[in-house]
């Protein structure tokens, strides 16, 4: 089972949602980096449940404990091991799901692959595993900050409520000003209302998250099998509930002509740039110095608080009516996870490029 992500800067995660802890080992962290543990905790707090009335009411402190790789407040260059203990499990809520396959969950596939599954909260397949990614992403952000590389993700659509303004017309400083993490307060209010209405029905709703990466230098990414957009896509599609990834103009380019889509090069006072950025900052799998931007499609959360038809492990037709505390919409808590995975990929590729430069 593959539990490691990355090439030079890597994260190996472990743990289950109802186990003792979720944890990880980060390898490839450059030495001598100031480690701001309060920043790591802030990033975890952005993801943790119980933040608002539109998220799961599970109460987890999500306090990170670093076990190695840090001395006198700085990274040593050795593996950084960490854990986040699980505190508020209600495993009894899942007892009735022990022998039942929940629709659109990983219950069936995990059982058929391994012959055994942890039915408590989804076990390893739970989105709670994402906290390891957030810790690793926070560490990566500390390095990227030295190069002024900035990563901002935000909720851009919930159901049929769409924020249709280009990111450069938005005040991205407003992302954290509302519970849905949308940088337009009017649109955010409509999104929150929709999520609350869906929650009252015992149902769930999906949408999109957009992400912008600024100040990434030219030349990040590999030309063939590790194109930057391919590694970003792999990182994002590995996040629970993600069903689609597009960068630049993406699918919006399908009805356009090449003459409308080409990014024309210009010489701006000795600096080569482009008049447009339809490529999303990546050409030939390598950064061109423009902003990187991409968008993710998230499906509605699979756990509904209403009865659904299904089968049990013996193939008998039955019904499932889950209990517990679940998100009616995953988007608000997924925003920091998207940023974290983007930071891991960008730092990893920066380190690969540095290896070339130092050869």
N, C-alpha and C positions, 0 to 999 in steps of 0.2 A: 504494500500500500504506500503510495507516494505522499509523503507528508512534508516535503521540503520544497520551497519555492525560491528561485533566484539562481544566479551564476556565481558571482563573487560575493555580493551582499545577499545572504540567504536567511530565510526563516524556516525552522522546523517547529511545527506546532504539535501539541499533544493535549489529551484530556477530553472529557465528555461533559455535557451540560449538567448532569446530575451526579458527576463524580466528585472527588475531593477538590480538584482544581483544574483550571485551564492554564496551560503554560506554553513556553516556547524557548528556543535557543536561536539567538541571532549570531551568525558568524560573518566575518568580513567587515565588521565595524572598524573604521580607521581609528588608530590610537590617538589619544590626546584631545579628544572631543569633550567639551564640557557637557556633562549629562544633567539636564534640568529635570529632576524627577517630578516636580510640580507640573511641568508642561505635559509630561507623559500622563499624569493623573487627570489633567484637564481634558486631554484627548479622550481618555477612557470615559470620563463623565459625560462627554457629548454623545457617546454610544450607549451608555447604560440604560436599563429600563427604568420606568417610574418617573420619567422627566416631566411628563404632562398627561393630560386626560386623553390624549390621542395615542399614547404608547402603552405597552404592557405594564401592569402595575406590580410586577415582580420587583422586590426591593433588594438590590445587590449593591454592596459597597464598591465592588470592582477595584479593590485596593491592590496595586501592583507591588510585588516583593521581588527585588533583584537579588540574585543568588551569586553571581560571578561576573567577571569582566569589567568591573568598575572599581576604581581605587582613587581615593581623595577627590571624588567628584568628577573624575575623567575616565573615558574609555581606555582600556589597556591594550586593545587590539586582540584580546582573547575572546572566546565565545561569551556572550552575555546571556545568561540563563535567568528566567523569571517565571513566576507563577501568579495567578489571580485566583484566590480561593472562592469556591461556590458556597454561598451562605443561606440562600432562601429557596431551596428546592422544595417543591410539593410533589414528591415522587408518587404519592398515592393517587394523584389526579390522573395518572397514566396507567393505573393497574388494569382498567377495562380495555386498554389498547394492546395488552400483552400479546395476544394472538390474532390481532386484526391489522390489516393493511389500510392505512389512512390514504384516501385519494390524493394523488399528486405529491405525496411525500416520498422519502427514500426508503420507507419501510420494506417494500417488496424487493427493490433492487439490492439493498444491503443484505437481506435475508437470503436471497438467491445466490449472491456472490460469496458470502462468508459462512452461511449456514447457521448464523446466530446474529442477534441484533440487540442493542440496548434500547428498549422501547421507551425509557424514561426521558421524555422531552426530546426525543430524536437522537440521543446519544451523541456520537461523533458528527452526525449530520446536522446537528443543531446550529443555528446561526450564532449561538453563544461562542462558538469557536473563533468568531471574528475578533474577539478581544485580543487574542494573540497577535493578529494582524495589525490592530490599532497600536499596540505597544511597539512593534517593529517599525511601523510607519512613523511613529513619533520620533524614534531614534534616527530614522532616515531623514526626517525633516530637519533635525538639528544639524546634520551635515550639509544639507541643501541650503540651509539658511546662510551658511558661510559664503555661498555662491549667489545669494539673492534669488534663488529659484523658489517661486511661490506657487502653491497649489490650492485652488479653491473649488469646492464642489457645492452644488445647491440643488434643491428640488425644483424642477422646471415643469412638471406636470403631475397631477393626481387625477386619475379618471379622465373626465372630459374638461377639466380645468387646466388650461395651458398658459404658461408664461411665454408669450411668443416674441419677446424682445431679444435682440442679440445681446450676448453677454457684455459687450463693451458699452452698451447703453444702460447697464444696471449698476447700482451701487452695491458691490459685493460685500461691503462692510455691514450690510443689513441681514446677511445670511443668518446670524445667530440672534436676531431680534425677535423671532417668532418661533413657535414650537414646531412648525413644519419645515423650517430652514429654507425659506424661499425669499430671495432678495427684493421682493416687492410686496409690501404689507397688505395691499388690497387683494392681490391674488392669493396671498398666504391665508387671508381670512376666509376666502371662498373654499380653498383647499381644506382648511380645518373643519369648516362646516360639513363638507362632503364626507370627510373621514368620520366625523361624529355621527352623521346620519347612517352611514354604512355600519358603524359599530353597534348602533342601537338595533339594527336588523340582525345582528349576529353574523354579519358577513365581512368581507374584506375587499380592498381595492388596490390596484397597482398604479404605475405611472413611470416617470423618467427622472433621472438625475443627470445633470450636466456638470462637466468639470473643465476647468481652465488651468493650464500650466504656463506661467510667465517666466521669462528670462532664462530659458533653457538654451545653452550655447549651441552653435552649429556643430554638426558632426556626431551627435549622440544616436546610437542605433547601429545595427549590423545590416549588411546589404542583402542577405538572403534568408537564412533560417532563423535569425533572431531580429528581424525587422522590429523597430521600436513599436509600431502600431500593433504588430502581432503579439509581442510580449505584453503590451498594455491590454490587448483584447483577452489574452489568456488570464491575466490577473483579474480582470473585471468579470469575465464569465465564470470564474471560480468563486465569486461571491454568491451566497445563497440568494435565490429568487431572481437572479439576473438572467434574462432571456434574449437580450440583444445588445450589440455594441456597434457603434458607428463613430467615425472620426471625420473631422472636416465637414464638408457638405453631406457626406454619407449618402443615404437614400434620396435626399432632396436633389441630388445631381442627376437622377435618372432621366428626367425629361429635358435636360439642358444639352446644348451643343458644346463642343470643345472650345469654340471661340468665346463662349460665355463663361466657361469654367477655368480656363488657364490662368494661372497666377503670373502676371507679367513682371519680369525683373526690371528694376530701375537702379540707378546709381544716385544715392541720396548723400551728397557731400562726402563721397569716398566710401560709403557703406552700401553694399549691395543688399537690397531688400525687394519686396514685392508690393504691388499696388493693391492686391487682394490676398486673402488667406483661405481660399476654398480648399486647399490641401490640408488644412488643420495643423500646420506647422511641421508636417512630415512629408518628405518626398523620397521615394526609393527606399523607404524604411529608415531614413536618417533625418534628423532635425535640420531645418533650414533657418532657424533663428526667429521665426515667427511664433506667436502663441500657439501652443498645442491645445486643441479643444476636442472633446468627445462627449458622447451621450450614451446612457445606458437605459435599457428597458427592464423594469422590474415587474414580475407577475404579481397578482394578488396573493397574499399570504394563503397557504394551502389549508391551514387549520380554521375551520368555520365553527362557530358556536351554534350549530344547528345540525339536525340529523341528515346523514348522507348514506347512500347505499354503497356497499363494498363487499369484500370476501375475507374470510379468515385464512390462516396459514394452510388449512386443509382444502381450501377452495370452496367452502360452504358460503352461500350467499347470506349476508347479515347486514347490519347497519352500524354506523359509528356516530357517536355524539360526544365529541371531546369536551373535557372540562379544562380548567386551568386559566392562566392569564396570558393572553396572546395579543400581539399587535394587530390592529385592524388594517394598518398600512405600514410597510417596512421602511418606506423612504426616509422619514426624518432621522431614524437611527442609523441608516445605511450611509448617510452623507460622510461621516468621518471614516467609515470603512473604505469608501471609494478613494478618499484623499490618501489614506494610509497605503493602499495597494499601489496607487500612482507614485507615491514617494519611494516605495521600495523599488519599483521598476526603474524610475529615473535615476536614483542613486546607483543602482546596480550597473546601468549602462554608462553612467559617468565614470565609474571605477574601471569598466572595461576600456573606455576611451583613454583614460589615464595610463592604463597598461601599455597601450600603443605608443602614447606620447613619451613614455619613460623607457622605451625599448632601446 
